Amino acid sequence: MRRSGATTFFAVLSVTLLLYITFLNSPTPRFSLGNSAVDKVSSNYSAWHECLKKNISTYEGNPDGLWGNLWRGIKLCEVIPEMKGLFIGDYPNSDETKRHIVPKMDLPSVIITLGIGHDTGAEQKLIKGLTHGSEFFGADPMHEINEDLYTKLPGKYFPFAVGEAAGLADASVLINTTYVTKTVVTVDIIYFLKQLVKRSFIDDIWIDGEGAEYGLFDHFFNGGRFDQNDITICQFNIEIHGPDMLQKKLFHDFIFRLLKDKRYAIYRPVQGHHMRLFMLNFANEECVYKYIL
């Protein structure tokens, strides 16, 4: 009996030690259920979400009304107490201001510009505040001026438009100081990010597609093409170009779908003939950990 008891004791001890060593050598998860970054900011996002929903719900089913009044609700909701901890920086160029939140820790960023427009003033200001090793990628079908400006950042320049599909498309492009309609080569945004940029975690993407942005709306939805291709967008600036009635409906559906998905919060509206918006991802652990907490 004594020999059997001793054998059992050493067997249990051996198993316990083996499990302990396995635990020590196993990779520690960056986030667990108890310290989820998304969970930590969920009440903040919920407060913003309820605020915007309350302020724009009257325009659901009314695309024209939403286009003219969305900015009011966004401005009211971006200053609620739950949103005051965000440090959204302003990065102006010659005719507009880009928005960006710099990382809260010493980590490099990936910044993408779709539509350079002969102006990298915002990028030049932003790069000074980013960690060494941050990368800039820019696409514009008009290589004159744009290529020289972007490569001097330094950044990687691509001489084509980026949109929902590959092919040829009529686009409004800047030639000298005038926008003209021209047929340009367009590359599918998924191919662009996965095969050319070769990055799937994007810190910020600045979209000024002169109308091509309408075809990208559904990429940002839960289960959309970015999700299908494991592409994460933490922040994005988007210029919505003066819409016709069909485009107002697309924009209306875009905004209300974003509210339904509960991924992005919307800030810094600039309303004119066009509309500029800045959006921030509250539903991805890395994005929240890097930019919100």
ChimeraX attribute file (.defattr): number of C-alpha atoms within 10 A of each C-alpha:
attribute: neighborCount
match mode: 1-to-1
recipient: residues
	/A:1	6
	/A:2	7
	/A:3	8
	/A:4	8
	/A:5	10
	/A:6	11
	/A:7	12
	/A:8	12
	/A:9	11
	/A:10	11
	/A:11	12
	/A:12	12
	/A:13	12
	/A:14	12
	/A:15	11
	/A:16	12
	/A:17	12
	/A:18	11
	/A:19	11
	/A:20	11
	/A:21	11
	/A:22	11
	/A:23	11
	/A:24	9
	/A:25	8
	/A:26	8
	/A:27	8
	/A:28	9
	/A:29	6
	/A:30	9
	/A:31	13
	/A:32	9
	/A:33	7
	/A:34	8
	/A:35	10
	/A:36	16
	/A:37	22
	/A:38	21
	/A:39	16
	/A:40	15
	/A:41	17
	/A:42	15
	/A:43	12
	/A:44	17
	/A:45	22
	/A:46	14
	/A:47	16
	/A:48	23
	/A:49	20
	/A:50	12
	/A:51	17
	/A:52	22
	/A:53	18
	/A:54	12
	/A:55	17
	/A:56	19
	/A:57	13
	/A:58	11
	/A:59	17
	/A:60	14
	/A:61	13
	/A:62	13
	/A:63	18
	/A:64	16
	/A:65	15
	/A:66	22
	/A:67	19
	/A:68	13
	/A:69	14
	/A:70	19
	/A:71	21
	/A:72	15
	/A:73	20
	/A:74	22
	/A:75	16
	/A:76	14
	/A:77	24
	/A:78	20
	/A:79	14
	/A:80	13
	/A:81	11
	/A:82	16
	/A:83	15
	/A:84	11
	/A:85	11
	/A:86	13
	/A:87	13
	/A:88	17
	/A:89	13
	/A:90	16
	/A:91	16
	/A:92	17
	/A:93	15
	/A:94	10
	/A:95	7
	/A:96	12
	/A:97	17
	/A:98	22
	/A:99	22
	/A:100	24
	/A:101	19
	/A:102	22
	/A:103	18
	/A:104	12
	/A:105	10
	/A:106	11
	/A:107	13
	/A:108	15
	/A:109	20
	/A:110	18
	/A:111	22
	/A:112	24
	/A:113	24
	/A:114	24
	/A:115	23
	/A:116	26
	/A:117	21
	/A:118	21
	/A:119	16
	/A:120	20
	/A:121	18
	/A:122	17
	/A:123	22
	/A:124	18
	/A:125	15
	/A:126	20
	/A:127	17
	/A:128	9
	/A:129	10
	/A:130	17
	/A:131	15
	/A:132	12
	/A:133	10
	/A:134	14
	/A:135	19
	/A:136	22
	/A:137	20
	/A:138	26
	/A:139	24
	/A:140	27
	/A:141	24
	/A:142	20
	/A:143	18
	/A:144	14
	/A:145	14
	/A:146	23
	/A:147	21
	/A:148	14
	/A:149	19
	/A:150	25
	/A:151	14
	/A:152	13
	/A:153	16
	/A:154	15
	/A:155	19
	/A:156	16
	/A:157	21
	/A:158	21
	/A:159	17
	/A:160	18
	/A:161	26
	/A:162	30
	/A:163	24
	/A:164	20
	/A:165	15
	/A:166	16
	/A:167	13
	/A:168	12
	/A:169	16
	/A:170	14
	/A:171	20
	/A:172	17
	/A:173	22
	/A:174	19
	/A:175	15
	/A:176	10
	/A:177	9
	/A:178	8
	/A:179	13
	/A:180	12
	/A:181	12
	/A:182	14
	/A:183	12
	/A:184	19
	/A:185	18
	/A:186	22
	/A:187	18
	/A:188	14
	/A:189	21
	/A:190	22
	/A:191	16
	/A:192	17
	/A:193	20
	/A:194	14
	/A:195	10
	/A:196	12
	/A:197	18
	/A:198	10
	/A:199	13
	/A:200	16
	/A:201	16
	/A:202	18
	/A:203	26
	/A:204	25
	/A:205	21
	/A:206	21
	/A:207	22
	/A:208	20
	/A:209	26
	/A:210	18
	/A:211	18
	/A:212	21
	/A:213	19
	/A:214	20
	/A:215	14
	/A:216	21
	/A:217	18
	/A:218	18
	/A:219	17
	/A:220	20
	/A:221	20
	/A:222	16
	/A:223	12
	/A:224	13
	/A:225	17
	/A:226	20
	/A:227	14
	/A:228	11
	/A:229	14
	/A:230	11
	/A:231	18
	/A:232	19
	/A:233	21
	/A:234	25
	/A:235	24
	/A:236	24
	/A:237	23
	/A:238	18
	/A:239	20
	/A:240	23
	/A:241	19
	/A:242	15
	/A:243	18
	/A:244	10
	/A:245	11
	/A:246	10
	/A:247	17
	/A:248	20
	/A:249	17
	/A:250	17
	/A:251	21
	/A:252	21
	/A:253	17
	/A:254	18
	/A:255	17
	/A:256	16
	/A:257	17
	/A:258	18
	/A:259	18
	/A:260	13
	/A:261	14
	/A:262	17
	/A:263	20
	/A:264	23
	/A:265	22
	/A:266	25
	/A:267	22
	/A:268	19
	/A:269	19
	/A:270	16
	/A:271	16
	/A:272	10
	/A:273	9
	/A:274	13
	/A:275	18
	/A:276	21
	/A:277	19
	/A:278	22
	/A:279	21
	/A:280	24
	/A:281	24
	/A:282	25
	/A:283	20
	/A:284	16
	/A:285	16
	/A:286	18
	/A:287	23
	/A:288	20
	/A:289	19
	/A:290	18
	/A:291	22
	/A:292	22
	/A:293	13
